Structure formats: structure tokens, C-alpha cells
Amino acid sequence: MPKHRIFTTAFAKVYPLYVRKAELKNRTREEVDQIICWLTGYTQLEFEAQIEQQSDFETFFVQAPAIHPNVSLIKGVVCGVRVEDVEDPLMQKIRYLDKLIDELAKGKAMEKILR
């Protein structure tokens, strides 16, 4: 079975879309970065290196130092799909990130986003 297209998409191509979504709702790039680093365990420098290297989503998550232990507390729907029910582990991590960015754009407090 072929890989889903998002797995081979460069994270650096989608990252500006996350930032734009947040900024349209008066949130900041720094908040987006904080969420990404919280979820993946990357430091800011490691995260920026992934962007520079044009890592695809699969590589980005495979090389992540440590997915946050509270990731199972992320629940809800993204694009009509319940994130906690996604079976593919990589797709689930991508959906978790999507959900966190959605929460940011909806005005949720950072303390609640970073469970």
C-alpha cells in the first residue's frame, strides 16, 4: 500500500500554513513553535534544523526526540476524523499537531493546549 501523500510532504511546506492560521487569529509564530516543540520534544534549534533540512513529515516525527507523554489527552475532531481513533501512528501524530494548532487558532489558552 502506498504511503499517504502527507507523509512525504516537506514539513517546511506546511509549517507556514500553521503559522498563518494562528496569525489570522492574533496568535504568534512563537506559540506555534512552542506547541510543536512541546509535542515532539525538539528544542527550538533542533526544530529549525528540521525546517532547514526540508524533512518530510515522516522523518520529522521519526526523528522527534520524544512525543510528549500527555499526547493521549489530545482528543477531538480534525477534518471530520476523531484524532484518538486514527489507527496509523504517524497519521495520528500529524492529526494531534493539527488539533493543537486548531485549538490555538480558536483562542484556547496555551496552558490548556499544552496539557
N, C-alpha and C positions, 0 to 999 in steps of 0.2 A: 504494500500500500504506500503510495507516495506521501511525502511529508506535507503537512499543511503549509500553505504559502507564507503565513506569518512567521513560521519557524526559520525560514531562510531570508526573511526581510531584515535589513540592517536596522538595529535598534536606533541608530543615529538618524534614520529617516522618520521614525515615528516619534521620537523624543520631542522635536519641535511642535508636534501636534498636541502632545500632552501639555507642554508649556503654554501654547496658545489657548487651549481650552481653559486652563487655570487663569491666565491673564485676562481673558474676556470676562471673567467673574471676579476681577480685582484681587486675585491671588498672585503669588510670585513664583518665579523660576526656582528660587531658593527653597520654597515649600515643596515644589515638585521634586527637587533633588533630595530633600530630606526624606520624603516618602520613599523614593526609590532606594536610597541608602538604608533606610530602616528595613524595608522588605528584603533586600538582598544581602546586606552585611558589607557591601562595598564602602570604603572610605570615599570621600569626595574625589581624591586624586585617582583612586582605582576606577571610580565611575567615569571620570573624564577620560581616562586612558581607554576604556571600552568604547566610548564615543569616537575618539580619535582613530581607533583601530577599525572602525566600521563593523564591529562584531554583530553577527546576526542574533536574533532573539534566542536561538538555541544555545549558542556559545555564551551569550550574555548571562543566561541563567545557569548553565552548566559550570561556568567559572565563578559564579557568585560564591563569596566566602561562606555564607550561612544564611539560608532563608530563615526569617525571624520565627522563633518558636510559637508566637501567638498568631501565626498565619491562619490557623484553623478557626479563629474568631471572626474572620472576614466572611461575612455572609451577605447574600443579596443577589440581585439580578443585574446582569450586564448584557445588553443586546438580546434580551429575552431568554438568557441562559442563567440558571442558578449557579453561581461560582462554586458553591460547596458540592455540587453534583457533577462537575466536569471530571471525566474519567482519566483523560490523558494528563499526567503530572505536569508536563511542560505547558500545555494549554491552560491548565488550572493556574499556574503561576502568572501567566500572561493576563488571565482574567482577574486574578487578585489585584494586579497592578492597575488594570483598567478600572476596577471597582474603587480602589483608593483614590485615583485621580478624579473619578466621578464625584466621590464624597467631598473632595477638596473643592471642586467646581460648584458644588451645591451649597457651599458655605459652612460645612461642618468644621468644628474646631479641631485643630491639629492634635490636641490631647485625646480626642475621641477617634480620630483616624488612626493614630499610632497606638493601637490598643495595648 
